[in-house]
Amino acid sequence: MAKARAHDHEFEIRFFESVLGRDPGYPEVVEILGCLYTKHGRIADGLKMDRRLVKLQPTNATAHYNLACSLALSRRKSAALRSLRHAIDLGYRDFDWMQQDPDLEGLKAHPAFLALLDQLKPQS
């Protein structure tokens, strides 16, 4: 069963890579590939897709958030925090997810991350 799942993921990745090969500017496919790569441990490939998506959609707050996640997973804390700050400046507001997102685990004790969380924290 696990082998079948791995095969399904490989098929999905190959499928979306072929779509992207035909249309390199297809932002939805770039985003999907970025998620698939990251989910399956291909962090460097996920980072490339996230960078590509930010170039295609420079005002997309979620794209910048995903880039921050890839940078954090790549242990590039300063760049991840800058990208996260940019995502918030563009309107990213999901405090609850940001607080629990496992991709950001390496940032959670960083004072700059805590300040960003504090900025987003819902007011009581």
C-alpha positions in Angstrom: 0.0 0.0 0.0 2.8 2.5 0.9 4.5 1.7 -2.4 1.2 2.5 -4.3 1.1 5.9 -2.4 4.7 6.7 -3.4 3.9 5.9 -7.0 0.8 8.1 -6.8 2.9 11.0 -5.6 5.5 10.5 -8.3 2.7 10.4 -10.9 1.3 13.6 -9.5 4.6 15.4 -9.6 5.4 14.2 -13.1 1.9 15.2 -14.2 2.3 18.8 -12.9 5.9 19.0 -14.1 4.6 18.2 -17.6 1.9 20.8 -17.4 4.4 23.4 -16.2 6.7 22.4 -19.1 3.9 23.4 -21.5 3.0 26.6 -19.6 5.9 27.8 -17.4 3.8 30.8 -16.2 0.9 28.8 -14.7 0.8 30.1 -11.1 -1.6 27.5 -9.8 0.6 24.6 -11.0 3.8 26.3 -9.6 2.0 26.5 -6.2 0.9 22.8 -6.4 4.4 21.6 -7.4 5.9 23.7 -4.6 3.6 22.0 -2.0 4.2 18.5 -3.5 7.9 18.8 -3.5 8.0 20.1 0.0 5.6 17.5 1.3 7.8 14.7 -0.2 11.0 16.0 1.2 12.3 17.8 -1.9 12.8 21.1 0.0 15.2 22.7 -2.5 12.8 22.0 -5.3 9.9 23.4 -3.2 12.0 26.5 -2.5 12.6 27.0 -6.2 8.8 26.8 -6.9 8.0 29.2 -4.1 10.6 31.7 -5.4 9.1 31.3 -8.9 5.5 31.9 -7.6 6.6 35.1 -5.8 8.0 36.3 -9.1 4.8 35.5 -10.9 2.6 36.9 -8.2 4.6 39.5 -6.2 1.6 40.8 -4.3 0.3 37.4 -3.3 0.6 37.2 0.5 0.2 33.4 0.6 3.0 33.0 -1.9 5.3 35.0 0.3 4.2 33.0 3.4 4.9 29.7 1.5 8.3 31.1 0.5 9.0 31.9 4.2 8.1 28.3 5.1 10.5 26.9 2.5 13.3 29.2 3.6 12.7 28.2 7.2 12.8 24.5 6.2 16.1 25.3 4.5 17.4 26.8 7.7 17.6 30.3 6.3 16.1 32.1 9.3 16.8 35.7 8.3 15.4 35.3 4.8 12.4 33.4 6.2 11.6 36.1 8.6 11.9 38.8 5.9 9.6 36.8 3.7 7.2 36.3 6.5 7.2 40.1 7.3 6.5 40.8 3.6 3.6 38.3 3.7 2.1 40.1 6.6 2.7 43.5 5.0 0.7 42.1 2.0 -2.2 41.1 4.2 -1.4 37.6 5.5 -3.4 37.3 8.8 -3.8 33.6 9.8 -2.4 33.9 13.3 -3.6 30.4 14.4 -1.9 28.6 11.5 1.3 30.6 11.7 1.5 29.8 15.4 1.2 26.0 14.8 2.7 25.6 11.3 5.4 22.9 11.6 7.3 24.4 8.6 8.1 27.4 10.8 9.3 25.3 13.8 12.8 26.6 13.5 11.7 30.2 13.9 9.3 29.8 16.8 11.8 30.8 19.5 13.2 33.7 17.5 12.3 37.2 18.9 11.4 38.5 15.5 9.0 35.7 14.9 7.4 36.2 18.3 7.1 39.9 17.5 5.3 39.1 14.2 2.9 36.7 16.1 2.3 39.5 18.6 1.4 41.8 15.8 -1.1 39.4 14.4 -2.5 38.2 17.7 -6.3 38.9 17.8 -7.1 41.7 20.2 -9.3 40.6 23.2 
